[in-house]
Amino acid sequence: MVEKMQICSLSENNFEQCTKCSICTVYCPVAAVTTDYPGPKQAGPDGERYRLKDARYFDKALKMCLNCKRCEVACPSGVRIADIIQHARMSHGGRASLRDTMLANTDVVGTMATMVAPVTNFTLGLKPVKAIMDSVMAIDKHRTFPAYSGTKFTTWYKRHAAHEQDAFAHHVSYFHGCYVNYNFPKLGQDLVKVLNAIGYGVHLLDKEKCCGVALMANGLYKQARRQAQTNVASIRKSAVIDHRIVLTTSSSCTYNMRDEYEHVLGIDTSDVRDSLMLATRFIYNLIDEGQVKLVFRQDYKRRMAYHTACHIQRMGWAIYSIELLRMIPGLQLIVLDQNCCGISGTYGFKKENYERSQQIGQTLFNDIAKAQVEAVTTDCETCKWQIEMSTGLPVENPISVLADALDVEATRQINRT
């Protein structure tokens, strides 16, 4: 049995390639703020050698891992360190608590919350309610919840945009994700606005579920796998049958579906992986290839800082968002050093993690203050929540910045010629 597990690990987790250089630990944001976490080398490759022999070697400190992937970016040997830790959690982590189940089920909670959004938002902001959640559910009372929208993005799309999309010469599909659907439909509306302006119709997938990144982080792997299979089937239909590439506006959703579906959940995505990408990369490539042009408002003037979210850093795609933003003449863009914000999805909501989460993000918060900007832009919605709460500055997705700066009519005209 041990031999079989070792063979499996050799092919899936490549921990034998670890040379024990400890570079990953140097770049780990958790290890930088606490000695309670052993670091990615010990928690990942080193610990895996023992766990293969006896599951009792599972260390609960592994739950302190952010799954930010910075260890994998730093590793000179290409070891999938964070995936090793994810697999250990999946195999030995135990059942999810009621709190973790609620935090992870974004579709269920989002659907209920949007039905009574004003009441939900008001209630979640009350100090007594926060105190109760802190004491009963261990959701930290200092954490600010993202506001819910009274109208879902899918509802807006069906009412105001769906009937116009077939008229365009080119077409894409959009995986909007939970954040756009329940919390901030404007981001989805901004994407439709930009893509329509350059001659692309935007369609929704036949079926879409939460990408599952929160489910995986909270130990609900079976549910995550079911939802992943639904999403992959819809992406496959879009890419293979409808011949439409699938765009996203969330770096974490994108990375999870492109890489962790296969590496962690064991779902084959090899035939559709390259058909899924961030909208900023797609638009930049169209411009770079001379297929479309953008025209910007002459009165647009802003000074913003760009924060590289951890998962877009892992994909190596931050350059597309940065260069796209740099095309805006009236935007003074400050690109910040690549520091983790500390929230890591639901991680920073939990009472046992909150203080650590804020400590991790402090370097980033200080850099933002030094940049003296009026707003921040990033490709990750949970980074947005963390930065807005911790700095008081508004945070926007690059697509929304682009939509705001765009001269829509002029862009439509120049792309018709």
VOBA-447054 format. One record per residue (C-alpha): x, y, z. Coordinates in steps of 0.2 Angstrom, whole numbers, padded with zeros to 4 digits, m for minus. Layout:
BEGIN
+-------+-------+-------+
:  east : north :    up :
+-------+-------+-------+
:     X :     Y :     Z :
...
+-------+-------+-------+
//
This chain:
BEGIN
+-------+-------+-------+
:  east : north :    up :
+-------+-------+-------+
:  0000 :  0000 :  0000 :
:  0014 :  0012 :  0005 :
:  0023 :  0008 : m0012 :
:  0007 :  0012 : m0022 :
:  0005 :  0028 : m0013 :
:  0023 :  0033 : m0016 :
:  0021 :  0030 : m0034 :
:  0005 :  0040 : m0035 :
:  0014 :  0054 : m0026 :
:  0029 :  0053 : m0038 :
:  0017 :  0056 : m0053 :
:  0005 :  0068 : m0045 :
:  0014 :  0079 : m0032 :
:  0033 :  0078 : m0037 :
:  0039 :  0080 : m0019 :
:  0054 :  0070 : m0023 :
:  0061 :  0085 : m0033 :
:  0062 :  0095 : m0017 :
:  0081 :  0099 : m0014 :
:  0077 :  0106 :  0003 :
:  0084 :  0123 : m0001 :
:  0070 :  0132 :  0009 :
:  0068 :  0146 : m0003 :
:  0049 :  0143 : m0002 :
:  0049 :  0146 :  0017 :
:  0058 :  0163 :  0014 :
:  0044 :  0168 :  0002 :
:  0030 :  0161 :  0013 :
:  0019 :  0175 :  0020 :
:  0013 :  0165 :  0035 :
:  0030 :  0159 :  0040 :
:  0035 :  0177 :  0040 :
:  0023 :  0182 :  0054 :
:  0022 :  0167 :  0065 :
:  0033 :  0153 :  0071 :
:  0018 :  0142 :  0074 :
:  0018 :  0137 :  0055 :
:  0032 :  0126 :  0050 :
:  0034 :  0133 :  0033 :
:  0030 :  0126 :  0016 :
:  0045 :  0114 :  0014 :
:  0042 :  0106 :  0031 :
:  0023 :  0106 :  0029 :
:  0023 :  0100 :  0011 :
:  0037 :  0089 :  0004 :
:  0045 :  0085 :  0021 :
:  0029 :  0081 :  0029 :
:  0022 :  0071 :  0015 :
:  0036 :  0058 :  0017 :
:  0030 :  0055 :  0034 :
:  0011 :  0055 :  0030 :
:  0014 :  0042 :  0017 :
:  0020 :  0030 :  0031 :
:  0007 :  0035 :  0044 :
: m0008 :  0047 :  0043 :
: m0005 :  0052 :  0061 :
:  0009 :  0063 :  0055 :
: m0004 :  0075 :  0049 :
: m0001 :  0092 :  0057 :
: m0016 :  0103 :  0060 :
: m0004 :  0118 :  0057 :
: m0006 :  0114 :  0038 :
: m0023 :  0123 :  0040 :
: m0013 :  0139 :  0042 :
: m0007 :  0138 :  0024 :
: m0015 :  0152 :  0013 :
: m0014 :  0142 : m0003 :
: m0007 :  0158 : m0010 :
:  0005 :  0148 : m0021 :
:  0020 :  0160 : m0018 :
:  0030 :  0145 : m0012 :
:  0027 :  0137 : m0030 :
:  0032 :  0153 : m0038 :
:  0048 :  0154 : m0028 :
:  0053 :  0135 : m0030 :
:  0068 :  0132 : m0042 :
:  0063 :  0114 : m0044 :
:  0045 :  0116 : m0049 :
:  0038 :  0107 : m0034 :
:  0019 :  0109 : m0032 :
:  0021 :  0113 : m0014 :
:  0004 :  0120 : m0010 :
: m0004 :  0106 : m0020 :
:  0005 :  0094 : m0008 :
: m0002 :  0103 :  0007 :
: m0020 :  0103 : m0001 :
: m0019 :  0084 : m0004 :
: m0014 :  0082 :  0014 :
: m0029 :  0092 :  0020 :
: m0040 :  0082 :  0008 :
: m0034 :  0065 :  0014 :
: m0032 :  0069 :  0033 :
: m0041 :  0085 :  0037 :
: m0057 :  0079 :  0044 :
: m0075 :  0086 :  0042 :
: m0079 :  0104 :  0039 :
: m0087 :  0114 :  0053 :
: m0104 :  0123 :  0051 :
: m0095 :  0139 :  0050 :
: m0083 :  0133 :  0036 :
: m0098 :  0125 :  0027 :
: m0107 :  0142 :  0027 :
: m0093 :  0152 :  0022 :
: m0089 :  0140 :  0008 :
: m0106 :  0139 :  0000 :
: m0106 :  0155 : m0009 :
: m0120 :  0150 : m0021 :
: m0132 :  0146 : m0007 :
: m0128 :  0160 :  0004 :
: m0128 :  0172 : m0010 :
: m0145 :  0167 : m0017 :
: m0153 :  0170 :  0000 :
: m0144 :  0186 :  0004 :
: m0148 :  0195 : m0013 :
: m0166 :  0191 : m0010 :
: m0166 :  0203 :  0005 :
: m0150 :  0213 :  0001 :
: m0153 :  0229 :  0011 :
: m0158 :  0219 :  0026 :
: m0143 :  0207 :  0024 :
: m0131 :  0222 :  0022 :
: m0138 :  0231 :  0037 :
: m0138 :  0216 :  0048 :
: m0120 :  0211 :  0045 :
: m0114 :  0228 :  0049 :
: m0122 :  0229 :  0066 :
: m0109 :  0227 :  0081 :
: m0121 :  0215 :  0091 :
: m0123 :  0204 :  0076 :
: m0104 :  0204 :  0073 :
: m0101 :  0200 :  0091 :
: m0113 :  0185 :  0091 :
: m0105 :  0178 :  0075 :
: m0088 :  0180 :  0084 :
: m0093 :  0171 :  0099 :
: m0104 :  0157 :  0092 :
: m0097 :  0154 :  0074 :
: m0079 :  0161 :  0077 :
: m0081 :  0173 :  0062 :
: m0070 :  0188 :  0068 :
: m0080 :  0203 :  0073 :
: m0067 :  0215 :  0065 :
: m0070 :  0208 :  0048 :
: m0081 :  0218 :  0036 :
: m0092 :  0208 :  0025 :
: m0094 :  0212 :  0006 :
: m0111 :  0220 :  0002 :
: m0124 :  0210 : m0007 :
: m0133 :  0217 : m0023 :
: m0152 :  0217 : m0024 :
: m0151 :  0211 : m0042 :
: m0140 :  0197 : m0047 :
: m0129 :  0199 : m0063 :
: m0138 :  0185 : m0072 :
: m0155 :  0194 : m0069 :
: m0148 :  0210 : m0076 :
: m0140 :  0201 : m0091 :
: m0156 :  0192 : m0096 :
: m0166 :  0209 : m0094 :
: m0154 :  0221 : m0102 :
: m0140 :  0213 : m0112 :
: m0145 :  0195 : m0118 :
: m0155 :  0200 : m0133 :
: m0141 :  0211 : m0140 :
: m0127 :  0199 : m0140 :
: m0131 :  0188 : m0156 :
: m0129 :  0204 : m0167 :
: m0110 :  0205 : m0165 :
: m0098 :  0197 : m0177 :
: m0087 :  0188 : m0163 :
: m0093 :  0179 : m0147 :
: m0086 :  0174 : m0131 :
: m0093 :  0166 : m0115 :
: m0092 :  0173 : m0098 :
: m0089 :  0164 : m0081 :
: m0095 :  0177 : m0070 :
: m0092 :  0169 : m0053 :
: m0101 :  0172 : m0036 :
: m0094 :  0189 : m0033 :
: m0100 :  0197 : m0049 :
: m0117 :  0188 : m0048 :
: m0121 :  0191 : m0029 :
: m0110 :  0205 : m0024 :
: m0105 :  0217 : m0038 :
: m0114 :  0215 : m0054 :
: m0106 :  0231 : m0061 :
: m0090 :  0222 : m0065 :
: m0100 :  0210 : m0076 :
: m0109 :  0225 : m0084 :
: m0092 :  0233 : m0087 :
: m0085 :  0218 : m0096 :
: m0101 :  0217 : m0107 :
: m0098 :  0236 : m0110 :
: m0080 :  0234 : m0115 :
: m0082 :  0218 : m0126 :
: m0097 :  0225 : m0135 :
: m0087 :  0241 : m0139 :
: m0074 :  0231 : m0148 :
: m0086 :  0220 : m0157 :
: m0088 :  0205 : m0146 :
: m0105 :  0197 : m0140 :
: m0105 :  0191 : m0122 :
: m0114 :  0175 : m0118 :
: m0117 :  0165 : m0101 :
: m0112 :  0147 : m0099 :
: m0126 :  0135 : m0100 :
: m0123 :  0130 : m0082 :
: m0112 :  0138 : m0069 :
: m0108 :  0134 : m0051 :
: m0096 :  0142 : m0039 :
: m0078 :  0138 : m0045 :
: m0076 :  0129 : m0028 :
: m0060 :  0137 : m0022 :
: m0069 :  0141 : m0005 :
: m0076 :  0124 : m0004 :
: m0058 :  0116 : m0007 :
: m0051 :  0128 :  0006 :
: m0063 :  0123 :  0019 :
: m0062 :  0104 :  0016 :
: m0078 :  0101 :  0006 :
: m0069 :  0092 : m0008 :
: m0083 :  0081 : m0014 :
: m0095 :  0095 : m0017 :
: m0081 :  0105 : m0025 :
: m0078 :  0090 : m0037 :
: m0096 :  0090 : m0042 :
: m0097 :  0108 : m0045 :
: m0081 :  0107 : m0055 :
: m0088 :  0094 : m0066 :
: m0103 :  0105 : m0070 :
: m0091 :  0119 : m0074 :
: m0079 :  0109 : m0085 :
: m0094 :  0102 : m0095 :
: m0101 :  0120 : m0098 :
: m0084 :  0126 : m0103 :
: m0081 :  0111 : m0114 :
: m0098 :  0115 : m0123 :
: m0093 :  0133 : m0125 :
: m0076 :  0130 : m0132 :
: m0078 :  0114 : m0142 :
: m0096 :  0115 : m0148 :
: m0100 :  0134 : m0148 :
: m0082 :  0139 : m0153 :
: m0082 :  0152 : m0139 :
: m0068 :  0155 : m0128 :
: m0072 :  0157 : m0109 :
: m0067 :  0173 : m0101 :
: m0066 :  0177 : m0082 :
: m0064 :  0193 : m0071 :
: m0057 :  0184 : m0056 :
: m0039 :  0178 : m0054 :
: m0043 :  0165 : m0041 :
: m0058 :  0157 : m0050 :
: m0047 :  0156 : m0066 :
: m0032 :  0148 : m0057 :
: m0043 :  0136 : m0048 :
: m0052 :  0130 : m0064 :
: m0036 :  0130 : m0075 :
: m0025 :  0121 : m0063 :
: m0032 :  0115 : m0046 :
: m0047 :  0106 : m0054 :
: m0034 :  0094 : m0062 :
: m0020 :  0094 : m0049 :
: m0031 :  0093 : m0033 :
: m0048 :  0087 : m0038 :
: m0041 :  0075 : m0052 :
: m0053 :  0081 : m0066 :
: m0046 :  0081 : m0083 :
: m0046 :  0099 : m0090 :
: m0032 :  0096 : m0104 :
: m0044 :  0099 : m0118 :
: m0052 :  0115 : m0112 :
: m0038 :  0123 : m0101 :
: m0032 :  0135 : m0114 :
: m0050 :  0140 : m0118 :
: m0051 :  0148 : m0101 :
: m0043 :  0165 : m0097 :
: m0044 :  0182 : m0089 :
: m0053 :  0195 : m0099 :
: m0038 :  0207 : m0097 :
: m0026 :  0194 : m0106 :
: m0039 :  0191 : m0120 :
: m0041 :  0210 : m0123 :
: m0023 :  0214 : m0122 :
: m0019 :  0200 : m0135 :
: m0032 :  0206 : m0147 :
: m0024 :  0224 : m0146 :
: m0007 :  0217 : m0148 :
: m0011 :  0207 : m0163 :
: m0019 :  0222 : m0171 :
: m0037 :  0215 : m0171 :
: m0045 :  0229 : m0161 :
: m0042 :  0246 : m0155 :
: m0047 :  0256 : m0139 :
: m0051 :  0275 : m0138 :
: m0051 :  0283 : m0121 :
: m0059 :  0298 : m0114 :
: m0049 :  0314 : m0114 :
: m0055 :  0320 : m0098 :
: m0051 :  0304 : m0088 :
: m0038 :  0308 : m0075 :
: m0033 :  0296 : m0060 :
: m0019 :  0290 : m0050 :
: m0020 :  0272 : m0045 :
: m0010 :  0258 : m0038 :
: m0010 :  0240 : m0045 :
: m0009 :  0226 : m0033 :
: m0003 :  0209 : m0040 :
: m0014 :  0196 : m0032 :
: m0006 :  0179 : m0028 :
: m0015 :  0168 : m0040 :
: m0012 :  0180 : m0055 :
:  0006 :  0180 : m0050 :
:  0006 :  0161 : m0050 :
: m0001 :  0161 : m0068 :
:  0011 :  0174 : m0073 :
: m0003 :  0185 : m0081 :
: m0001 :  0201 : m0071 :
:  0008 :  0209 : m0085 :
: m0008 :  0208 : m0096 :
: m0018 :  0218 : m0084 :
: m0004 :  0230 : m0080 :
:  0000 :  0234 : m0099 :
: m0018 :  0236 : m0103 :
: m0020 :  0249 : m0089 :
: m0004 :  0258 : m0095 :
: m0013 :  0260 : m0112 :
: m0025 :  0273 : m0103 :
: m0017 :  0290 : m0106 :
: m0025 :  0298 : m0091 :
: m0021 :  0285 : m0079 :
: m0005 :  0287 : m0068 :
: m0002 :  0269 : m0063 :
:  0009 :  0264 : m0048 :
:  0014 :  0245 : m0049 :
:  0016 :  0239 : m0031 :
:  0029 :  0226 : m0025 :
:  0021 :  0209 : m0025 :
:  0015 :  0206 : m0007 :
:  0001 :  0195 : m0001 :
: m0014 :  0205 :  0006 :
: m0017 :  0191 :  0019 :
: m0036 :  0187 :  0017 :
: m0035 :  0172 :  0005 :
: m0054 :  0170 :  0002 :
: m0062 :  0164 :  0018 :
: m0046 :  0162 :  0028 :
: m0046 :  0180 :  0034 :
: m0064 :  0179 :  0040 :
: m0060 :  0166 :  0053 :
: m0057 :  0171 :  0071 :
: m0041 :  0160 :  0073 :
: m0034 :  0168 :  0057 :
: m0039 :  0186 :  0058 :
: m0024 :  0194 :  0067 :
: m0012 :  0184 :  0056 :
: m0021 :  0189 :  0041 :
: m0019 :  0207 :  0045 :
: m0001 :  0205 :  0050 :
:  0003 :  0197 :  0033 :
: m0006 :  0211 :  0023 :
:  0003 :  0225 :  0033 :
:  0017 :  0227 :  0021 :
:  0005 :  0229 :  0007 :
: m0006 :  0242 :  0016 :
:  0010 :  0252 :  0020 :
:  0015 :  0252 :  0002 :
: m0002 :  0258 : m0003 :
: m0001 :  0272 :  0009 :
:  0016 :  0277 :  0003 :
:  0010 :  0277 : m0015 :
: m0002 :  0291 : m0011 :
: m0015 :  0285 : m0023 :
: m0034 :  0289 : m0024 :
: m0038 :  0270 : m0028 :
: m0031 :  0253 : m0030 :
: m0034 :  0241 : m0044 :
: m0032 :  0222 : m0043 :
: m0039 :  0206 : m0052 :
: m0045 :  0197 : m0036 :
: m0061 :  0201 : m0027 :
: m0056 :  0195 : m0010 :
: m0040 :  0206 : m0011 :
: m0052 :  0220 : m0014 :
: m0062 :  0217 :  0002 :
: m0046 :  0216 :  0012 :
: m0038 :  0232 :  0005 :
: m0054 :  0242 :  0006 :
: m0056 :  0237 :  0024 :
: m0038 :  0239 :  0029 :
: m0034 :  0255 :  0020 :
: m0051 :  0264 :  0017 :
: m0047 :  0266 : m0002 :
: m0059 :  0260 : m0015 :
: m0053 :  0245 : m0025 :
: m0058 :  0241 : m0043 :
: m0055 :  0227 : m0055 :
: m0044 :  0232 : m0071 :
: m0059 :  0229 : m0082 :
: m0070 :  0242 : m0072 :
: m0055 :  0254 : m0074 :
: m0055 :  0251 : m0092 :
: m0074 :  0253 : m0094 :
: m0073 :  0269 : m0085 :
: m0059 :  0277 : m0095 :
: m0066 :  0270 : m0112 :
: m0074 :  0282 : m0125 :
: m0087 :  0269 : m0130 :
: m0094 :  0277 : m0145 :
: m0077 :  0281 : m0152 :
: m0071 :  0263 : m0149 :
: m0086 :  0256 : m0157 :
: m0084 :  0267 : m0173 :
: m0065 :  0263 : m0174 :
: m0068 :  0244 : m0173 :
: m0081 :  0245 : m0187 :
: m0069 :  0251 : m0200 :
+-------+-------+-------+
//
